[in-house]
Amino acid sequence: MAKRIGMINATVLSRLPVVGVNLILPFMSNYTIAALLQGFKSAFSMIDVPLKQSYLMGITRKSRRASVAGASSTAMRVAATIAPTLSGYFLQYVSIMLPFLLEGAFQLTSAVLLWLFFKDIKPPEERE
């Protein structure tokens, strides 16, 4: 898919089903459907990770790749560390739907911003 439509477009398109699942998950009527959707979301949400890493390394100078990779993985780990705490708080004190809706909104915003900021910056393999 990345070869045909480009890495940024493939990354954004691979996030959209996950955003959709996040936004409809709180409204599921029974556990079985919700569990199947959660499984789909968990499996599908990791598709864009190699694309993002490849793109990031492709547009970064060789001398800066190690520090860029470190900063990128640190940002992802910080988000993965904070998210369960915030989700637990929202689940207990605010709304059982809110964590899913916020995750969907954040992922959609992230995908749109990624596309807006990087759509014109092509990695070496797309420049040829």
Secondary structure by P-SEA (a helix, b strand, c coil): ccccccaaaaaaaaaaaaaaaaaaccccccaaaaaaaaaaaaaacccaaaaaaaaaaaacccccaaaaaaaaaaaaaaaaaaaaaaaaaaacccccaaaaaaaaaaaaaaaaaaaaaccccccccccc
